[in-house]
Amino acid sequence: MSLLEVNNLKKIYKTRFGGQEVEALRDVSFGVEEGEYVAIMGESGSGKTTLLNILAALDKATAGKIVLKGMELSEISEKDIAAFRRDNLGFVFQEFNLLDTFSIEDNIFLPLVLAGKDYRFMKEKLDPIAEKLGISGILKKYPYEVSGGQKQRAAVARALITDPMIILADEPTGALDSKSSDELLRLFGEVNALGQTILMVTHSAKAASCAGRVLFIKDGEVFHQIYRGANTNQSFYQKITETLTLLAGGGSR
């Protein structure tokens, strides 16, 4: 059994006025194995962000099923869903989502504070993560005092500190310069090599070329997928760009 199983997922929105239906996802099925690093790509409006929101239990599917390590998301009650997200999912967003009134350290501690953990436990968890991510020296600073790359590394630390089953990353390099993007992708590669499962939505072919598999979403469906295999980042990047060209041109699977 895959760590994450998505079966026949469908999402229909009703427009605010007129009650027209918009089909954001129509029949999405795929699995993610434990320890995989999967990128999801597609044009704006293809449904990839809707898919990520449903996987994150921030939205509900109209039909279909999502199972994370034997737990079906639709069966988790509303009162338990926040705790489920906190304990099982790690999030890395384009805009970092750090609180400016909290230090970097307190931002990273937040999910553990919400889980009722004591300071000694949190400190023991944080120290090796902060050292690995190169942010030990900025833990007492505030988000407005550090660079975008440092903010994103802090966000990665916050995602890792709960030992999540899977990290969900939404355009994690989107607000970073090229150097900071390269650093973040290197970190993702390192944590994935240690066994962390990562599912990343991205517009960047360069970011996707660091993954082990790329799913392409078009018109609410999985259009195609490609595996890294023995490809280098450069050759995998070429395969990704060729597929994106096919996607934009309306080619068939």
LOVEXTI-345475 format. One record per atom (N, C-alpha, C): residue number from 1; residue in one letter; x, y, z; atom name. Coordinates in steps of 0.05 Angstrom, whole numbers. Layout:
N
NODE   seq   type       px       py       pz   atom
NODE   NUM      A        X        Y        Z     CA
...
This chain:
253
NODE   seq   type       px       py       pz   atom
NODE     1      M       17      -24        0      N
NODE     1      M        0        0        0     CA
NODE     1      M       18       25        0      C
NODE     2      S       10       45      -17      N
NODE     2      S       25       70      -17     CA
NODE     2      S       20       85        9      C
NODE     3      L       39      103       15      N
NODE     3      L       35      121       38     CA
NODE     3      L       11      138       34      C
NODE     4      L        9      150       10      N
NODE     4      L      -14      167        2     CA
NODE     4      L      -28      155      -22      C
NODE     5      E      -54      151      -20      N
NODE     5      E      -69      141      -43     CA
NODE     5      E      -92      161      -49      C
NODE     6      V      -93      170      -74      N
NODE     6      V     -114      188      -83     CA
NODE     6      V     -130      173     -105      C
NODE     7      N     -156      169     -100      N
NODE     7      N     -172      153     -117     CA
NODE     7      N     -196      168     -128      C
NODE     8      N     -197      172     -154      N
NODE     8      N     -220      183     -168     CA
NODE     8      N     -230      210     -156      C
NODE     9      L     -211      227     -150      N
NODE     9      L     -217      252     -136     CA
NODE     9      L     -231      271     -155      C
NODE    10      K     -253      284     -145      N
NODE    10      K     -268      303     -161     CA
NODE    10      K     -275      327     -143      C
NODE    11      K     -273      350     -155      N
NODE    11      K     -280      375     -140     CA
NODE    11      K     -296      393     -159      C
NODE    12      I     -320      400     -150      N
NODE    12      I     -337      419     -165     CA
NODE    12      I     -344      443     -147      C
NODE    13      Y     -338      466     -158      N
NODE    13      Y     -345      491     -144     CA
NODE    13      Y     -370      503     -157      C
NODE    14      K     -386      516     -141      N
NODE    14      K     -409      531     -152     CA
NODE    14      K     -402      561     -151      C
NODE    15      T     -406      575     -174      N
NODE    15      T     -400      603     -174     CA
NODE    15      T     -418      618     -155      C
NODE    16      R     -408      641     -146      N
NODE    16      R     -422      656     -125     CA
NODE    16      R     -450      666     -135      C
NODE    17      F     -450      675     -160      N
NODE    17      F     -475      684     -172     CA
NODE    17      F     -483      667     -195      C
NODE    18      G     -508      659     -195      N
NODE    18      G     -518      643     -218     CA
NODE    18      G     -517      613     -214      C
NODE    19      G     -501      604     -194      N
NODE    19      G     -500      576     -188     CA
NODE    19      G     -488      558     -209      C
NODE    20      Q     -471      569     -227      N
NODE    20      Q     -458      553     -247     CA
NODE    20      Q     -437      535     -234      C
NODE    21      E     -433      511     -245      N
NODE    21      E     -414      493     -233     CA
NODE    21      E     -388      494     -249      C
NODE    22      V     -366      494     -234      N
NODE    22      V     -339      493     -246     CA
NODE    22      V     -325      468     -236      C
NODE    23      E     -316      451     -254      N
NODE    23      E     -303      426     -247     CA
NODE    23      E     -273      431     -245      C
NODE    24      A     -263      433     -221      N
NODE    24      A     -234      439     -217     CA
NODE    24      A     -218      413     -219      C
NODE    25      L     -228      391     -209      N
NODE    25      L     -216      365     -211     CA
NODE    25      L     -237      345     -221      C
NODE    26      R     -229      328     -240      N
NODE    26      R     -250      311     -251     CA
NODE    26      R     -246      281     -245      C
NODE    27      D     -222      271     -245      N
NODE    27      D     -219      242     -239     CA
NODE    27      D     -189      238     -234      C
NODE    28      V     -180      247     -211      N
NODE    28      V     -151      247     -205     CA
NODE    28      V     -145      222     -188      C
NODE    29      S     -127      206     -198      N
NODE    29      S     -118      182     -183     CA
NODE    29      S      -88      179     -185      C
NODE    30      F      -75      176     -162      N
NODE    30      F      -46      170     -162     CA
NODE    30      F      -38      161     -134      C
NODE    31      G      -15      150     -131      N
NODE    31      G       -5      142     -105     CA
NODE    31      G       23      154     -101      C
NODE    32      V       31      157      -75      N
NODE    32      V       57      166      -68     CA
NODE    32      V       69      146      -48      C
NODE    33      E       92      135      -55      N
NODE    33      E      105      116      -37     CA
NODE    33      E      120      130      -15      C
NODE    34      E      123      117        7      N
NODE    34      E      139      128       29     CA
NODE    34      E      167      134       20      C
NODE    35      G      177      158       25      N
NODE    35      G      204      166       17     CA
NODE    35      G      206      178      -11      C
NODE    36      E      183      179      -25      N
NODE    36      E      184      191      -52     CA
NODE    36      E      185      222      -51      C
NODE    37      Y      195      233      -73      N
NODE    37      Y      196      262      -76     CA
NODE    37      Y      182      267     -103      C
NODE    38      V      157      277     -101      N
NODE    38      V      140      280     -125     CA
NODE    38      V      134      310     -129      C
NODE    39      A      137      319     -154      N
NODE    39      A      129      346     -161     CA
NODE    39      A      103      345     -178      C
NODE    40      I       86      365     -174      N
NODE    40      I       61      367     -190     CA
NODE    40      I       63      393     -205      C
NODE    41      M       59      391     -232      N
NODE    41      M       61      414     -249     CA
NODE    41      M       36      417     -266      C
NODE    42      G       31      441     -276      N
NODE    42      G        8      446     -293     CA
NODE    42      G        4      476     -296      C
NODE    43      E      -10      484     -317      N
NODE    43      E      -14      513     -322     CA
NODE    43      E      -33      524     -300      C
NODE    44      S      -33      550     -297      N
NODE    44      S      -52      563     -279     CA
NODE    44      S      -80      555     -286      C
NODE    45      G      -96      548     -265      N
NODE    45      G     -123      539     -270     CA
NODE    45      G     -126      509     -276      C
NODE    46      S     -104      495     -275      N
NODE    46      S     -105      466     -282     CA
NODE    46      S     -116      449     -259      C
NODE    47      G     -116      460     -235      N
NODE    47      G     -127      445     -212     CA
NODE    47      G     -107      436     -192      C
NODE    48      K      -81      442     -196      N
NODE    48      K      -60      432     -178     CA
NODE    48      K      -62      444     -150      C
NODE    49      T      -68      470     -148      N
NODE    49      T      -71      482     -121     CA
NODE    49      T      -96      471     -107      C
NODE    50      T     -118      467     -122      N
NODE    50      T     -141      455     -110     CA
NODE    50      T     -135      427     -100      C
NODE    51      L     -119      412     -115      N
NODE    51      L     -111      385     -107     CA
NODE    51      L      -95      387      -81      C
NODE    52      L      -76      405      -80      N
NODE    52      L      -59      407      -56     CA
NODE    52      L      -76      415      -31      C
NODE    53      N      -95      433      -35      N
NODE    53      N     -112      441      -12     CA
NODE    53      N     -129      418       -2      C
NODE    54      I     -138      401      -20      N
NODE    54      I     -153      378      -11     CA
NODE    54      I     -135      357        3      C
NODE    55      L     -111      353       -7      N
NODE    55      L      -92      335        6     CA
NODE    55      L      -85      345       33      C
NODE    56      A      -84      372       37      N
NODE    56      A      -78      384       62     CA
NODE    56      A     -101      385       81      C
NODE    57      A     -124      374       73      N
NODE    57      A     -149      375       89     CA
NODE    57      A     -158      403       95      C
NODE    58      L     -151      422       77      N
NODE    58      L     -161      449       79     CA
NODE    58      L     -186      453       62      C
NODE    59      D     -192      434       45      N
NODE    59      D     -216      435       29     CA
NODE    59      D     -226      406       27      C
NODE    60      K     -251      402       19      N
NODE    60      K     -262      376       16     CA
NODE    60      K     -269      369      -13      C
NODE    61      A     -264      345      -20      N
NODE    61      A     -270      336      -47     CA
NODE    61      A     -300      332      -50      C
NODE    62      T     -310      335      -75      N
NODE    62      T     -338      330      -81     CA
NODE    62      T     -343      300      -82      C
NODE    63      A     -323      285      -92      N
NODE    63      A     -324      256      -93     CA
NODE    63      A     -296      245      -94      C
NODE    64      G     -293      219      -89      N
NODE    64      G     -267      207      -89     CA
NODE    64      G     -257      203      -60      C
NODE    65      K     -233      192      -58      N
NODE    65      K     -222      184      -33     CA
NODE    65      K     -192      190      -31      C
NODE    66      I     -184      200       -7      N
NODE    66      I     -155      204       -1     CA
NODE    66      I     -149      188       24      C
NODE    67      V     -129      171       22      N
NODE    67      V     -121      155       45     CA
NODE    67      V      -91      160       50      C
NODE    68      L      -85      168       75      N
NODE    68      L      -57      173       83     CA
NODE    68      L      -51      152      105      C
NODE    69      K      -34      133       97      N
NODE    69      K      -25      111      115     CA
NODE    69      K      -49       98      129      C
NODE    70      G      -69       91      113      N
NODE    70      G      -92       77      123     CA
NODE    70      G     -114       95      134      C
NODE    71      M     -109      121      137      N
NODE    71      M     -130      139      147     CA
NODE    71      M     -143      153      124      C
NODE    72      E     -170      150      122      N
NODE    72      E     -185      164      101     CA
NODE    72      E     -192      192      111      C
NODE    73      L     -183      212       96      N
NODE    73      L     -187      240      106     CA
NODE    73      L     -216      247      110      C
NODE    74      S     -233      237       93      N
NODE    74      S     -262      245       95     CA
NODE    74      S     -275      235      120      C
NODE    75      E     -262      215      133      N
NODE    75      E     -274      203      157     CA
NODE    75      E     -264      217      183      C
NODE    76      I     -246      236      180      N
NODE    76      I     -236      250      203     CA
NODE    76      I     -255      273      210      C
NODE    77      S     -264      274      235      N
NODE    77      S     -284      294      243     CA
NODE    77      S     -273      322      242      C
NODE    78      E     -290      342      241      N
NODE    78      E     -282      370      240     CA
NODE    78      E     -266      378      264      C
NODE    79      K     -273      367      288      N
NODE    79      K     -259      375      312     CA
NODE    79      K     -231      362      314      C
NODE    80      D     -226      341      298      N
NODE    80      D     -200      328      299     CA
NODE    80      D     -182      335      275      C
NODE    81      I     -193      350      255      N
NODE    81      I     -178      354      230     CA
NODE    81      I     -153      371      234      C
NODE    82      A     -155      392      252      N
NODE    82      A     -132      409      257     CA
NODE    82      A     -109      394      269      C
NODE    83      A     -116      377      289      N
NODE    83      A      -96      360      302     CA
NODE    83      A      -84      340      282      C
NODE    84      F     -100      330      264      N
NODE    84      F      -90      311      244     CA
NODE    84      F      -70      325      226      C
NODE    85      R      -76      350      217      N
NODE    85      R      -57      365      200     CA
NODE    85      R      -31      370      215      C
NODE    86      R      -34      379      240      N
NODE    86      R      -10      386      256     CA
NODE    86      R        8      362      261      C
NODE    87      D       -4      338      265      N
NODE    87      D       12      315      273     CA
NODE    87      D       22      299      249      C
NODE    88      N       10      302      226      N
NODE    88      N       17      284      204     CA
NODE    88      N       28      298      179      C
NODE    89      L       22      324      177      N
NODE    89      L       30      338      152     CA
NODE    89      L       49      361      159      C
NODE    90      G       69      366      142      N
NODE    90      G       86      389      144     CA
NODE    90      G       81      407      120      C
NODE    91      F       81      433      124      N
NODE    91      F       74      452      103     CA
NODE    91      F       96      472       98      C
NODE    92      V      102      476       72      N
NODE    92      V      121      497       64     CA
NODE    92      V      107      513       42      C
NODE    93      F      103      539       47      N
NODE    93      F       88      556       29     CA
NODE    93      F      106      576       16      C
NODE    94      Q       97      587       -7      N
NODE    94      Q      112      607      -21     CA
NODE    94      Q      117      632       -4      C
NODE    95      E       97      640       12      N
NODE    95      E       99      665       27     CA
NODE    95      E      109      660       56      C
NODE    96      F      120      637       61      N
NODE    96      F      133      630       87     CA
NODE    96      F      113      627      110      C
NODE    97      N       93      645      112      N
NODE    97      N       73      643      133     CA
NODE    97      N       85      643      161      C
NODE    98      L      105      661      165      N
NODE    98      L      117      664      192     CA
NODE    98      L      103      688      205      C
NODE    99      L      101      687      232      N
NODE    99      L       89      709      247     CA
NODE    99      L      110      729      255      C
NODE   100      D      107      754      247      N
NODE   100      D      128      774      252     CA
NODE   100      D      131      780      281      C
NODE   101      T      111      775      298      N
NODE   101      T      113      781      327     CA
NODE   101      T      126      758      342      C
NODE   102      F      132      736      328      N
NODE   102      F      146      713      341     CA
NODE   102      F      174      712      330      C
NODE   103      S      193      704      347      N
NODE   103      S      220      699      338     CA
NODE   103      S      220      675      318      C
NODE   104      I      242      672      304      N
NODE   104      I      245      649      286     CA
NODE   104      I      241      623      302      C
NODE   105      E      253      622      325      N
NODE   105      E      251      598      342     CA
NODE   105      E      222      593      350      C
NODE   106      D      208      613      358      N
NODE   106      D      180      609      367     CA
NODE   106      D      162      602      343      C
NODE   107      N      168      613      319      N
NODE   107      N      153      605      296     CA
NODE   107      N      156      575      290      C
NODE   108      I      181      565      293      N
NODE   108      I      186      537      288     CA
NODE   108      I      173      519      310      C
NODE   109      F      173      529      334      N
NODE   109      F      161      514      356     CA
NODE   109      F      131      512      355      C
NODE   110      L      118      530      340      N
NODE   110      L       89      533      342     CA
NODE   110      L       73      507      340      C
NODE   111      P       78      490      320      N
NODE   111      P       62      465      320     CA
NODE   111      P       65      447      344      C
NODE   112      L       89      448      356      N
NODE   112      L       94      432      380     CA
NODE   112      L       81      445      405      C
NODE   113      V       81      472      405      N
NODE   113      V       66      486      427     CA
NODE   113      V       37      479      426      C
NODE   114      L       25      479      402      N
NODE   114      L       -3      473      399     CA
NODE   114      L       -9      444      406      C
NODE   115      A       12      427      404      N
NODE   115      A        9      399      412     CA
NODE   115      A       14      394      442      C
NODE   116      G       21      416      456      N
NODE   116      G       24      414      485     CA
NODE   116      G       51      403      494      C
NODE   117      K       72      405      477      N
NODE   117      K       98      395      484     CA
NODE   117      K      113      415      502      C
NODE   118      D      131      405      519      N
NODE   118      D      146      423      537     CA
NODE   118      D      170      434      523      C
NODE   119      Y      182      455      534      N
NODE   119      Y      204      469      522     CA
NODE   119      Y      228      451      517      C
NODE   120      R      235      435      537      N
NODE   120      R      259      418      535     CA
NODE   120      R      256      399      511      C
NODE   121      F      233      387      508      N
NODE   121      F      228      369      485     CA
NODE   121      F      231      384      459      C
NODE   122      M      219      408      458      N
NODE   122      M      220      424      433     CA
NODE   122      M      248      432      426      C
NODE   123      K      264      440      446      N
NODE   123      K      292      448      442     CA
NODE   123      K      308      425      432      C
NODE   124      E      304      401      443      N
NODE   124      E      319      377      434     CA
NODE   124      E      312      370      405      C
NODE   125      K      287      375      398      N
NODE   125      K      279      370      370     CA
NODE   125      K      290      390      351      C
NODE   126      L      291      416      360      N
NODE   126      L      299      437      342     CA
NODE   126      L      329      438      336      C
NODE   127      D      346      434      356      N
NODE   127      D      374      439      354     CA
NODE   127      D      387      424      330      C
NODE   128      P      383      398      326      N
NODE   128      P      395      385      303     CA
NODE   128      P      383      394      276      C
NODE   129      I      357      401      276      N
NODE   129      I      345      410      251     CA
NODE   129      I      356      438      243      C
NODE   130      A      358      456      263      N
NODE   130      A      369      482      258     CA
NODE   130      A      397      481      249      C
NODE   131      E      413      463      260      N
NODE   131      E      441      461      252     CA
NODE   131      E      443      451      223      C
NODE   132      K      426      431      216      N
NODE   132      K      426      420      189     CA
NODE   132      K      418      441      169      C
NODE   133      L      399      458      176      N
NODE   133      L      388      478      157     CA
NODE   133      L      404      504      158      C
NODE   134      G      424      505      176      N
NODE   134      G      441      529      177     CA
NODE   134      G      427      554      188      C
NODE   135      I      409      550      208      N
NODE   135      I      395      573      219     CA
NODE   135      I      398      576      249      C
NODE   136      S      418      561      260      N
NODE   136      S      422      562      289     CA
NODE   136      S      427      591      299      C
NODE   137      G      441      606      282      N
NODE   137      G      449      633      290     CA
NODE   137      G      427      654      288      C
NODE   138      I      404      647      277      N
NODE   138      I      383      667      274     CA
NODE   138      I      358      661      289      C
NODE   139      L      359      641      307      N
NODE   139      L      335      631      320     CA
NODE   139      L      322      653      338      C
NODE   140      K      338      671      349      N
NODE   140      K      327      691      367     CA
NODE   140      K      319      716      351      C
NODE   141      K      324      717      325      N
NODE   141      K      316      740      309     CA
NODE   141      K      287      737      301      C
NODE   142      Y      276      759      290      N
NODE   142      Y      249      760      280     CA
NODE   142      Y      248      758      250      C
NODE   143      P      226      748      238      N
NODE   143      P      225      745      209     CA
NODE   143      P      233      770      193      C
NODE   144      Y      226      794      203      N
NODE   144      Y      233      818      188     CA
NODE   144      Y      262      825      190      C
NODE   145      E      277      810      205      N
NODE   145      E      306      815      208     CA
NODE   145      E      323      796      192      C
NODE   146      V      311      778      178      N
NODE   146      V      327      758      163     CA
NODE   146      V      319      758      133      C
NODE   147      S      335      744      117      N
NODE   147      S      330      744       88     CA
NODE   147      S      308      725       80      C
NODE   148      G      299      727       55      N
NODE   148      G      278      708       45     CA
NODE   148      G      287      679       47      C
NODE   149      G      312      674       40      N
NODE   149      G      322      647       41     CA
NODE   149      G      322      636       69      C
NODE   150      Q      330      653       89      N
NODE   150      Q      330      645      117     CA
NODE   150      Q      301      640      127      C
NODE   151      K      282      657      118      N
NODE   151      K      254      652      125     CA
NODE   151      K      245      625      115      C
NODE   152      Q      252      619       90      N
NODE   152      Q      242      594       79     CA
NODE   152      Q      255      570       93      C
NODE   153      R      280      572      101      N
NODE   153      R      293      551      116     CA
NODE   153      R      279      547      143      C
NODE   154      A      271      570      155      N
NODE   154      A      256      569      180     CA
NODE   154      A      229      554      176      C
NODE   155      A      216      560      153      N
NODE   155      A      191      547      147     CA
NODE   155      A      195      517      143      C
NODE   156      V      217      509      131      N
NODE   156      V      224      481      127     CA
NODE   156      V      228      468      154      C
NODE   157      A      242      482      172      N
NODE   157      A      247      471      199     CA
NODE   157      A      220      467      214      C
NODE   158      R      202      486      211      N
NODE   158      R      175      484      223     CA
NODE   158      R      160      460      212      C
NODE   159      A      164      455      186      N
NODE   159      A      150      432      174     CA
NODE   159      A      162      405      184      C
NODE   160      L      189      405      189      N
NODE   160      L      202      380      196     CA
NODE   160      L      200      373      226      C
NODE   161      I      195      393      243      N
NODE   161      I      198      389      272     CA
NODE   161      I      177      369      283      C
NODE   162      T      155      365      269      N
NODE   162      T      135      346      279     CA
NODE   162      T      138      318      268      C
NODE   163      D      160      314      253      N
NODE   163      D      165      288      239     CA
NODE   163      D      141      280      223      C
NODE   164      P      133      296      203      N
NODE   164      P      108      291      189     CA
NODE   164      P      111      267      170      C
NODE   165      M       88      254      165      N
NODE   165      M       88      232      145     CA
NODE   165      M       96      243      118      C
NODE   166      I       86      267      112      N
NODE   166      I       91      278       85     CA
NODE   166      I       93      309       87      C
NODE   167      I      111      321       72      N
NODE   167      I      113      350       70     CA
NODE   167      I       98      358       44      C
NODE   168      L       80      377       47      N
NODE   168      L       65      388       24     CA
NODE   168      L       77      416       20      C
NODE   169      A       89      420       -4      N
NODE   169      A      102      446      -10     CA
NODE   169      A       87      459      -33      C
NODE   170      D       79      484      -29      N
NODE   170      D       64      499      -49     CA
NODE   170      D       82      521      -60      C
NODE   171      E       93      518      -84      N
NODE   171      E      110      537      -97     CA
NODE   171      E      132      547      -78      C
NODE   172      P      147      529      -66      N
NODE   172      P      166      537      -45     CA
NODE   172      P      189      555      -54      C
NODE   173      T      195      555      -80      N
NODE   173      T      216      573      -90     CA
NODE   173      T      206      598     -102      C
NODE   174      G      179      601     -102      N
NODE   174      G      167      623     -117     CA
NODE   174      G      175      651     -108      C
NODE   175      A      181      655      -82      N
NODE   175      A      188      682      -72     CA
NODE   175      A      218      685      -67      C
NODE   176      L      234      666      -78      N
NODE   176      L      262      666      -72     CA
NODE   176      L      279      674      -97      C
NODE   177      D      302      686      -92      N
NODE   177      D      321      691     -114     CA
NODE   177      D      334      664     -122      C
NODE   178      S      349      664     -143      N
NODE   178      S      360      639     -154     CA
NODE   178      S      378      625     -134      C
NODE   179      K      395      640     -120      N
NODE   179      K      413      628     -101     CA
NODE   179      K      398      615      -78      C
NODE   180      S      378      629      -67      N
NODE   180      S      362      618      -45     CA
NODE   180      S      346      594      -55      C
NODE   181      S      336      595      -79      N
NODE   181      S      321      573      -91     CA
NODE   181      S      338      548      -92      C
NODE   182      D      363      551     -102      N
NODE   182      D      381      529     -104     CA
NODE   182      D      387      517      -77      C
NODE   183      E      390      534      -56      N
NODE   183      E      395      525      -29     CA
NODE   183      E      372      508      -19      C
NODE   184      L      347      519      -23      N
NODE   184      L      324      505      -14     CA
NODE   184      L      321      478      -27      C
NODE   185      L      325      477      -53      N
NODE   185      L      322      452      -68     CA
NODE   185      L      343      432      -59      C
NODE   186      R      367      441      -53      N
NODE   186      R      388      424      -42     CA
NODE   186      R      379      412      -15      C
NODE   187      L      367      429        2      N
NODE   187      L      357      420       28     CA
NODE   187      L      335      399       25      C
NODE   188      F      317      404        6      N
NODE   188      F      295      385        1     CA
NODE   188      F      307      358       -7      C
NODE   189      G      327      359      -24      N
NODE   189      G      340      335      -33     CA
NODE   189      G      353      320      -10      C
NODE   190      E      365      335        8      N
NODE   190      E      378      322       31     CA
NODE   190      E      358      310       50      C
NODE   191      V      336      324       56      N
NODE   191      V      317      312       75     CA
NODE   191      V      302      289       62      C
NODE   192      N      298      290       36      N
NODE   192      N      286      268       22     CA
NODE   192      N      304      243       23      C
NODE   193      A      330      248       20      N
NODE   193      A      350      226       21     CA
NODE   193      A      350      212       48      C
NODE   194      L      341      227       69      N
NODE   194      L      339      215       96     CA
NODE   194      L      312      201      100      C
NODE   195      G      295      201       79      N
NODE   195      G      270      185       80     CA
NODE   195      G      245      202       82      C
NODE   196      Q      247      229       82      N
NODE   196      Q      224      246       84     CA
NODE   196      Q      208      246       57      C
NODE   197      T      183      240       58      N
NODE   197      T      166      241       34     CA
NODE   197      T      158      271       29      C
NODE   198      I      160      279        3      N
NODE   198      I      154      306       -4     CA
NODE   198      I      136      307      -29      C
NODE   199      L      115      323      -27      N
NODE   199      L       98      328      -50     CA
NODE   199      L       98      358      -55      C
NODE   200      M      107      366      -78      N
NODE   200      M      112      395      -84     CA
NODE   200      M       97      404     -108      C
NODE   201      V       80      425     -106      N
NODE   201      V       68      438     -128     CA
NODE   201      V       87      461     -137      C
NODE   202      T       93      462     -163      N
NODE   202      T      112      482     -173     CA
NODE   202      T      106      489     -202      C
NODE   203      H      113      514     -209      N
NODE   203      H      113      523     -237     CA
NODE   203      H      141      519     -249      C
NODE   204      S      160      515     -232      N
NODE   204      S      188      515     -240     CA
NODE   204      S      198      488     -250      C
NODE   205      A      206      487     -275      N
NODE   205      A      217      462     -285     CA
NODE   205      A      243      455     -271      C
NODE   206      K      258      475     -263      N
NODE   206      K      283      471     -249     CA
NODE   206      K      278      458     -222      C
NODE   207      A      258      468     -208      N
NODE   207      A      251      456     -182     CA
NODE   207      A      241      427     -186      C
NODE   208      A      224      423     -205      N
NODE   208      A      212      397     -210     CA
NODE   208      A      234      377     -218      C
NODE   209      S      255      386     -231      N
NODE   209      S      277      368     -240     CA
NODE   209      S      293      356     -217      C
NODE   210      C      288      367     -193      N
NODE   210      C      301      356     -169     CA
NODE   210      C      285      333     -156      C
NODE   211      A      261      330     -165      N
NODE   211      A      243      309     -155     CA
NODE   211      A      249      282     -168      C
NODE   212      G      237      261     -157      N
NODE   212      G      241      235     -169     CA
NODE   212      G      219      228     -189      C
NODE   213      R      197      242     -188      N
NODE   213      R      175      238     -207     CA
NODE   213      R      159      264     -210      C
NODE   214      V      149      268     -233      N
NODE   214      V      133      292     -239     CA
NODE   214      V      106      284     -250      C
NODE   215      L       85      294     -236      N
NODE   215      L       57      290     -246     CA
NODE   215      L       49      316     -260      C
NODE   216      F       37      314     -283      N
NODE   216      F       27      337     -298     CA
NODE   216      F       -3      337     -298      C
NODE   217      I      -14      359     -288      N
NODE   217      I      -43      362     -286     CA
NODE   217      I      -53      381     -308      C
NODE   218      K      -73      372     -322      N
NODE   218      K      -85      388     -343     CA
NODE   218      K     -116      386     -342      C
NODE   219      D     -130      408     -342      N
NODE   219      D     -159      408     -342     CA
NODE   219      D     -170      390     -320      C
NODE   220      G     -157      391     -296      N
NODE   220      G     -168      376     -274     CA
NODE   220      G     -162      346     -274      C
NODE   221      E     -144      337     -291      N
NODE   221      E     -137      309     -292     CA
NODE   221      E     -107      305     -293      C
NODE   222      V      -98      281     -285      N
NODE   222      V      -70      274     -288     CA
NODE   222      V      -65      268     -318      C
NODE   223      F      -51      286     -331      N
NODE   223      F      -47      284     -360     CA
NODE   223      F      -24      264     -366      C
NODE   224      H       -3      265     -350      N
NODE   224      H       21      249     -356     CA
NODE   224      H       38      248     -331      C
NODE   225      Q       56      230     -330      N
NODE   225      Q       76      230     -309     CA
NODE   225      Q      103      219     -319      C
NODE   226      I      124      229     -309      N
NODE   226      I      151      219     -317     CA
NODE   226      I      168      215     -292      C
NODE   227      Y      185      195     -294      N
NODE   227      Y      203      187     -272     CA
NODE   227      Y      232      196     -278      C
NODE   228      R      246      203     -257      N
NODE   228      R      274      211     -261     CA
NODE   228      R      291      187     -271      C
NODE   229      G      288      164     -258      N
NODE   229      G      304      141     -265     CA
NODE   229      G      334      148     -262      C
NODE   230      A      349      143     -283      N
NODE   230      A      378      148     -282     CA
NODE   230      A      385      175     -293      C
NODE   231      N      365      192     -299      N
NODE   231      N      370      218     -310     CA
NODE   231      N      384      237     -291      C
NODE   232      T      402      253     -301      N
NODE   232      T      413      275     -285     CA
NODE   232      T      392      297     -282      C
NODE   233      N      397      317     -265      N
NODE   233      N      378      339     -263     CA
NODE   233      N      374      353     -290      C
NODE   234      Q      397      356     -305      N
NODE   234      Q      395      370     -330     CA
NODE   234      Q      379      354     -351      C
NODE   235      S      383      328     -353      N
NODE   235      S      368      313     -373     CA
NODE   235      S      339      310     -364      C
NODE   236      F      334      308     -338      N
NODE   236      F      306      307     -328     CA
NODE   236      F      292      333     -333      C
NODE   237      Y      307      355     -330      N
NODE   237      Y      296      382     -336     CA
NODE   237      Y      287      383     -365      C
NODE   238      Q      303      372     -383      N
NODE   238      Q      297      372     -411     CA
NODE   238      Q      271      357     -417      C
NODE   239      K      268      334     -404      N
NODE   239      K      244      318     -407     CA
NODE   239      K      219      333     -397      C
NODE   240      I      223      347     -374      N
NODE   240      I      201      362     -363     CA
NODE   240      I      192      385     -382      C
NODE   241      T      211      400     -392      N
NODE   241      T      205      422     -410     CA
NODE   241      T      191      412     -436      C
NODE   242      E      200      389     -446      N
NODE   242      E      187      377     -469     CA
NODE   242      E      158      370     -464      C
NODE   243      T      153      359     -440      N
NODE   243      T      126      352     -432     CA
NODE   243      T      109      376     -429      C
NODE   244      L      120      397     -417      N
NODE   244      L      105      422     -414     CA
NODE   244      L       98      435     -441      C
NODE   245      T      116      432     -460      N
NODE   245      T      110      442     -487     CA
NODE   245      T       87      427     -499      C
NODE   246      L       88      400     -496      N
NODE   246      L       66      383     -505     CA
NODE   246      L       40      391     -492      C
NODE   247      L       41      396     -466      N
NODE   247      L       18      403     -450     CA
NODE   247      L        5      429     -461      C
NODE   248      A       22      449     -465      N
NODE   248      A       13      475     -475     CA
NODE   248      A        2      473     -503      C
NODE   249      G       12      454     -519      N
NODE   249      G        3      451     -546     CA
NODE   249      G      -22      434     -550      C
NODE   250      G      -32      424     -527      N
NODE   250      G      -57      408     -529     CA
NODE   250      G      -52      380     -538      C
NODE   251      G      -28      369     -534      N
NODE   251      G      -22      342     -543     CA
NODE   251      G      -37      321     -526      C
NODE   252      S      -38      297     -536      N
NODE   252      S      -51      275     -521     CA
NODE   252      S      -31      261     -504      C
NODE   253      R      -41      244     -486      N
NODE   253      R      -24      229     -468     CA
NODE   253      R       -5      211     -483      C
